[in-house]
Amino acid sequence: MRMTTLRLRDFRGYQQVLLTPPEGVTVLVGENGAGKTNLLEAVHLCCLGRSHRTANDREMIRKDQETAAVQLTVERRDGKHEVGVRLFENARRRKIVYVNGKTAAKIGELMGHATCVIFSPEDLALVKDGPQVRRRFLDMLLSQQQRAYFYALQTYMAALKQRNALLKQGDFRQLPAWDEQLSAAAAPVVRLRRAACEQLNSRARTHYYYIGGREEETFGMRYRGGLSDSADVKADMMKGLAVCREEDIRRQTTCFGPHRDEIELTLSGELLKAFGSQGQMRTAALSMKLAAFDLLEAAQGEPPLLLLDDVLSELDPERRRRLIARIGRAQALLTCTDEGDFIGARPACVLHVEKGMLTQRESREDADNA
């Protein structure tokens, strides 16, 4: 997959910009706050219909503007794919998604046309923060990998919302009907998550070993939840809801189901969150993202876009070298504050970012060959 154009209008600090990156690595250099990450965010928005930084779409609209638009064009083996998103300051207007020049009826139609994996310093949250961060990581991967998962998850979350509303209202007569709907919706979500975790575990373990360089450290990912070992997810979900019924009524929320799932991360059998060092956690997060990259590449027969947001500066030279070696086959956008941060990345293009403007520079490699 190759990104050919990225267009922004009134997005974050950009009034209007056109980015046409070449194949290989494009480096975006600039001071903190210059707008480098905003370009990566725009790509992520086009791939997944949401930002990786905020849940509030209005934050992405340039100050004093009523609307913002981003458009991404990629070339894939089956031809050109064009996707776009338009955002509105007016909270009563929903964002509009475009696919190949037409307005999409559902946001799910966006999934799979352009795919990406983003690396950022905030990835440590994958290890340090609560289960919802790891569930989101898995959900975003699976939604890009197969559109059916996105719709299955939407169905489950809609049923969960309705069931929780009944619990808050004290209307328990309809609970059996919603238990049935919620249990049916849970089945594909659990099955696909479980299969993905098994695949991620194998690949992430290999990446951790390569990047970390320590034979004695074995990284592991395991799917945990009330249904993680279930042979009949729907039936076991119904049983779990029945067992938790009194607690659900008391707490006015649904206490059992895949919305409570966890991805357990271990290092040599110990919980990484509790016993891992900062370096080990960072290596684990990188390994998880690389494993996600592998799964997307396997599913679509070509590598997804890579977005690296000020990641290399966080790594020691050896881990940096090993990471670059792993991602060399994909087109990538890489941000940094200093040109020394991307030594070894062999960029095809270096762009200086300042005050919403992009200026092309000669890459260090080109300068050395001149």
C-alpha distance (Angstrom), angle and dihedral (degrees) to the residues before:
residue distance angle dihedral
M1 . . .
R2 3.78 . .
M3 3.79 127.8 .
T4 3.79 109.0 -137.2
T5 3.83 101.7 174.8
L6 3.78 139.2 9.1
R7 3.82 117.4 -171.2
L8 3.79 125.1 -169.4
R9 3.79 129.1 -174.8
D10 3.80 121.6 -176.4
F11 3.79 89.8 -19.2
R12 3.82 115.2 151.3
G13 3.82 105.6 -49.3
Y14 3.81 95.5 -16.0
Q15 3.79 120.3 100.1
Q16 3.77 92.2 -174.3
V17 3.78 132.8 -20.5
L18 3.79 139.0 165.4
L19 3.79 119.5 -157.5
T20 3.82 119.7 -169.5
P21 3.80 105.2 178.1
P22 3.81 121.3 -168.0
E23 3.79 123.9 -130.2
G24 3.79 114.4 -74.9
V25 3.80 125.5 26.3
T26 3.80 123.5 -12.1
V27 3.80 112.5 -167.5
L28 3.81 120.4 -152.6
V29 3.80 110.5 -158.3
G30 3.79 124.5 -170.4
E31 3.77 147.8 115.5
N32 3.77 121.0 -74.0
G33 3.79 108.5 -78.7
A34 3.81 93.6 23.5
G35 3.81 92.5 118.4
K36 3.81 103.3 -101.5
T37 3.79 95.1 129.3
N38 3.81 90.5 48.2
L39 3.80 89.9 68.3
L40 3.80 91.2 53.2
E41 3.79 89.7 46.4
A42 3.81 90.1 54.6
V43 3.81 91.1 54.2
H44 3.81 90.7 48.4
L45 3.81 90.3 49.5
C46 3.80 90.8 54.0
C47 3.80 92.7 48.1
L48 3.80 99.0 44.8
G49 3.79 106.3 14.9
R50 3.80 91.9 -118.9
S51 3.79 140.7 72.7
H52 3.79 121.8 -105.2
R53 3.83 88.7 -143.1
T54 3.80 107.7 45.8
A55 3.78 140.7 21.8
N56 3.82 90.6 -151.1
D57 3.80 109.3 86.2
R58 3.82 92.0 -166.3
E59 3.81 90.2 67.3
M60 3.82 87.8 69.1
I61 3.82 93.9 58.9
R62 3.79 115.7 96.8
K63 3.79 114.2 -107.3
D64 3.82 115.5 -81.5
Q65 3.82 92.7 8.9
E66 3.79 126.1 118.3
T67 3.79 98.5 -149.3
A68 3.81 142.5 18.4
A69 3.79 131.5 -162.0
V70 3.80 136.4 -164.0
Q71 3.79 127.8 -174.7
L72 3.79 128.8 -172.0
T73 3.80 127.4 -169.0
V74 3.80 121.4 -167.3
E75 3.79 133.6 179.2
R76 3.78 114.5 -136.3
R77 3.77 134.4 174.2
D78 3.79 90.1 -91.5
G79 3.80 93.9 47.8
K80 3.79 139.4 -94.5
H81 3.81 122.4 -12.7
E82 3.80 120.9 -169.0
V83 3.79 121.6 -169.1
G84 3.79 132.3 171.5
V85 3.78 144.2 172.6
R86 3.81 130.1 -152.1
L87 3.80 120.4 -160.4
F88 3.81 129.7 -161.5
E89 3.79 132.5 -150.3
N90 3.80 89.5 -147.9
A91 3.82 104.6 88.8
R92 3.82 90.5 -149.8
R93 3.79 91.3 64.2
R94 3.78 117.7 78.6
K95 3.78 121.5 -141.2
I96 3.79 116.2 -95.5
V97 3.79 122.4 -132.2
Y98 3.81 122.7 -154.7
V99 3.81 126.4 -161.7
N100 3.80 119.9 -173.2
G101 3.78 93.3 -21.1
K102 3.79 96.9 -47.2
T103 3.79 131.4 101.2
A104 3.81 109.7 -109.1
A105 3.79 117.1 -132.6
K106 3.81 91.7 -147.6
I107 3.78 132.9 27.8
G108 3.80 88.3 -127.7
E109 3.81 89.0 71.9
L110 3.80 87.0 70.7
M111 3.80 93.8 62.6
G112 3.78 119.5 104.2
H113 3.80 99.8 11.8
A114 3.81 92.3 96.7
T115 3.80 120.5 10.0
C116 3.79 131.9 -168.7
V117 3.78 144.4 175.8
I118 3.79 117.6 -149.1
F119 3.81 126.7 -155.7
S120 3.81 118.4 -164.1
P121 3.82 139.5 156.3
E122 3.81 87.1 -104.5
D123 3.81 88.6 67.5
L124 3.80 87.6 92.3
A125 3.80 84.2 79.1
L126 3.81 86.6 72.3
V127 3.79 86.9 71.1
K128 3.81 104.2 24.9
D129 3.80 103.8 41.1
G130 3.78 133.0 67.0
P131 3.83 130.2 -70.9
Q132 3.82 93.5 -90.6
V133 3.83 90.4 70.8
R134 3.79 92.4 54.7
R135 3.80 91.7 44.3
R136 3.81 89.1 52.9
F137 3.81 90.1 50.6
L138 3.80 90.3 52.9
D139 3.80 93.7 43.2
M140 3.81 93.3 52.0
L141 3.79 91.6 48.5
L142 3.80 94.0 49.1
S143 3.82 93.3 43.7
Q144 3.80 90.0 57.2
Q145 3.78 92.7 41.6
Q146 3.81 95.6 52.3
R147 3.78 127.2 6.4
A148 3.82 90.6 -149.9
Y149 3.79 89.6 69.9
F150 3.80 92.1 54.8
Y151 3.80 90.6 54.3
A152 3.82 92.3 43.9
L153 3.79 90.8 52.9
Q154 3.81 91.3 47.1
T155 3.81 89.9 52.6
Y156 3.79 91.9 49.7
M157 3.82 94.4 47.5
A158 3.82 91.7 48.0
A159 3.81 91.0 52.5
L160 3.80 90.6 45.8
K161 3.79 91.2 51.8
Q162 3.80 91.1 51.7
R163 3.80 93.4 47.4
N164 3.81 91.9 49.3
A165 3.81 89.8 49.6
L166 3.81 89.8 55.1
L167 3.80 90.9 49.9
K168 3.81 90.9 51.9
Q169 3.81 91.4 47.4
G170 3.79 92.2 49.6
D171 3.80 91.1 -123.7
F172 3.81 100.8 140.4
R173 3.80 98.3 160.0
Q174 3.82 92.6 83.7
L175 3.80 95.6 46.6
P176 3.83 96.0 96.7
A177 3.80 91.2 56.7
W178 3.80 92.1 49.0
D179 3.81 91.2 44.5
E180 3.80 86.8 59.6
Q181 3.81 93.3 49.0
L182 3.79 93.7 44.5
S183 3.81 92.3 48.7
A184 3.80 92.8 50.0
A185 3.80 90.5 49.0
A186 3.81 92.5 48.1
A187 3.80 94.6 59.3
P188 3.85 100.6 74.4
V189 3.81 92.0 38.7
V190 3.81 92.8 55.4
R191 3.81 95.1 42.4
L192 3.80 94.1 51.0
R193 3.80 94.3 43.1
R194 3.79 91.5 49.8
A195 3.80 93.4 50.3
A196 3.82 92.0 46.1
C197 3.80 92.5 50.9
E198 3.80 91.0 53.2
Q199 3.79 90.5 52.6
L200 3.81 93.1 43.4
N201 3.79 91.9 50.1
S202 3.79 93.6 56.8
R203 3.80 95.0 46.6
A204 3.81 97.2 39.9
R205 3.81 90.4 52.0
T206 3.79 90.3 55.2
H207 3.81 92.8 47.1
Y208 3.81 92.3 47.9
Y209 3.79 91.2 52.3
Y210 3.82 91.2 49.8
I211 3.82 98.3 44.7
G212 3.80 96.7 37.3
G213 3.79 93.9 44.2
R214 3.81 94.3 -153.3
E215 3.78 117.3 122.8
E216 3.80 93.5 -163.9
E217 3.85 93.2 60.6
T218 3.81 117.3 82.9
F219 3.79 117.5 -174.8
G220 3.79 120.0 -153.1
M221 3.82 139.0 -174.2
R222 3.80 121.0 -164.3
Y223 3.79 130.9 -179.5
R224 3.80 110.2 -125.8
G225 3.78 129.2 -173.7
G226 3.76 144.6 106.5
L227 3.82 89.6 -80.0
S228 3.80 100.9 35.2
D229 3.82 93.4 110.0
S230 3.80 97.7 31.8
A231 3.79 119.7 133.1
D232 3.82 91.5 -167.8
V233 3.79 107.1 34.0
K234 3.79 97.7 -178.7
A235 3.80 94.7 50.1
D236 3.80 93.4 44.3
M237 3.79 91.0 47.3
M238 3.81 89.6 55.0
K239 3.80 90.0 50.3
G240 3.80 92.1 48.1
L241 3.80 92.4 50.7
A242 3.80 90.5 49.8
V243 3.82 92.1 51.0
C244 3.81 91.7 48.6
R245 3.82 96.2 42.3
E246 3.82 96.2 107.1
E247 3.80 92.5 45.4
D248 3.81 90.4 47.8
I249 3.82 90.5 53.0
R250 3.78 91.8 47.4
R251 3.81 94.7 47.6
Q252 3.82 94.7 34.4
T253 3.77 92.4 -132.8
T254 3.83 138.9 85.9
C255 3.79 108.9 -94.2
F256 3.82 99.8 -176.9
G257 3.79 131.2 60.1
P258 3.81 144.3 63.0
H259 3.81 91.7 -57.7
R260 3.82 83.3 75.5
D261 3.81 95.4 49.8
E262 3.78 122.1 132.2
I263 3.80 133.8 -159.1
E264 3.77 105.5 -144.3
L265 3.80 114.4 -146.4
T266 3.80 119.3 -159.0
L267 3.77 138.2 176.2
S268 3.79 114.9 -154.1
G269 3.79 89.2 -20.5
E270 3.83 97.0 -50.4
L271 3.80 125.5 107.5
L272 3.80 105.5 -95.4
K273 3.80 94.1 -150.5
A274 3.79 91.6 57.9
F275 3.79 102.7 37.8
G276 3.81 108.6 19.2
S277 3.79 125.2 107.9
Q278 3.81 122.3 -127.0
G279 3.80 90.4 -101.5
Q280 3.79 92.9 49.2
M281 3.80 91.5 49.3
R282 3.78 92.0 49.6
T283 3.80 91.6 49.0
A284 3.81 89.5 49.5
A285 3.81 92.3 51.3
L286 3.82 91.0 49.2
S287 3.80 89.7 48.7
M288 3.80 91.6 52.4
K289 3.79 91.5 51.2
L290 3.82 91.8 47.2
A291 3.80 89.3 50.3
A292 3.81 89.1 52.1
F293 3.80 88.3 50.7
D294 3.83 89.2 53.5
L295 3.81 93.2 50.6
L296 3.80 92.9 49.7
E297 3.79 91.4 47.6
A298 3.81 91.3 50.0
A299 3.81 92.3 47.9
Q300 3.82 96.6 50.0
G301 3.81 101.0 29.0
E302 3.82 93.3 -121.8
P303 3.81 134.7 65.4
P304 3.82 119.9 -90.6
L305 3.79 122.3 -126.0
L306 3.79 114.8 -80.0
L307 3.80 121.8 -139.4
L308 3.81 116.1 -170.4
D309 3.78 113.5 -174.9
D310 3.81 111.4 -164.9
V311 3.81 90.6 -46.0
L312 3.80 102.4 133.2
S313 3.80 93.7 61.4
E314 3.82 88.4 60.4
L315 3.82 92.9 58.4
D316 3.78 132.4 76.3
P317 3.84 114.4 -116.6
E318 3.81 95.0 -97.5
R319 3.81 95.5 49.7
R320 3.81 88.4 44.8
R321 3.79 90.9 54.0
R322 3.78 92.6 47.7
L323 3.82 93.1 48.7
I324 3.82 92.4 49.8
A325 3.80 89.7 50.6
R326 3.80 89.7 54.6
I327 3.82 96.5 51.4
G328 3.78 101.1 38.6
R329 3.81 95.4 108.9
A330 3.83 96.0 62.6
Q331 3.78 135.2 73.5
A332 3.79 107.4 -108.1
L333 3.80 142.6 -172.9
L334 3.79 110.5 -150.6
T335 3.80 125.9 -173.1
C336 3.79 127.7 -159.8
T337 3.80 140.6 153.1
D338 3.80 96.4 -134.8
E339 3.80 131.1 39.0
G340 3.79 89.7 -133.6
D341 3.81 88.8 68.1
F342 3.79 94.0 71.5
I343 3.79 99.6 46.7
G344 3.80 105.3 141.5
A345 3.80 94.8 25.0
R346 3.85 92.6 100.3
P347 3.82 95.0 -146.1
A348 3.79 121.2 -151.4
C349 3.82 90.5 -155.6
V350 3.81 136.6 15.0
L351 3.80 119.1 -158.3
H352 3.78 125.8 -172.1
V353 3.81 112.9 -141.7
E354 3.81 119.6 -154.5
K355 3.81 132.2 151.8
G356 3.79 95.6 -17.4
M357 3.81 93.6 -47.6
L358 3.82 130.8 112.1
T359 3.80 120.7 -149.1
Q360 3.80 121.5 -175.7
R361 3.76 118.5 -128.9
E362 3.74 131.5 -168.9
S363 3.79 108.1 -101.1
R364 3.80 117.4 -117.7
E365 3.80 89.8 -116.6
D366 3.83 90.8 55.4
A367 3.79 90.4 47.8
D368 3.80 91.2 51.7
N369 3.79 90.8 51.1
A370 3.81 94.5 47.8
